[in-house]
Amino acid sequence: MDTSRPWIGSANQRYHFLTELYMHLADELMNIPNRLEVRIAPDGRVMINGLAELKDLRALIDN
């Protein structure tokens, strides 16, 4: 797993811009860290979206 670049799951993946929507980020992609999106539903369910190291997810869930 490659967590050093946003939106990428493994080191052998590349970016392909199919539209102009994110082209303005092309030169900055190596400087954008991965992030997690955490949502807490009204009923207490926790939903996590994104890429992270397992140790970081465990730390987030355990705290």
Residue pairs with C-beta under 8 A, 6 or more apart in sequence:
1 9
1 10
1 51
1 53
2 8
2 9
2 10
2 11
2 13
3 34
3 51
3 52
3 53
4 34
5 29
5 30
5 32
5 34
6 29
6 32
6 33
6 34
6 35
7 15
8 15
8 51
9 51
15 26
15 29
17 23
17 26
25 32
34 50
34 51
34 52
35 50
36 48
36 49
36 50
36 51
36 52
36 60
37 48
37 49
37 50
38 46
38 47
38 48
38 60
39 46
39 47
39 48
39 49
40 46
40 47
41 47
46 61
48 57
48 60
52 60
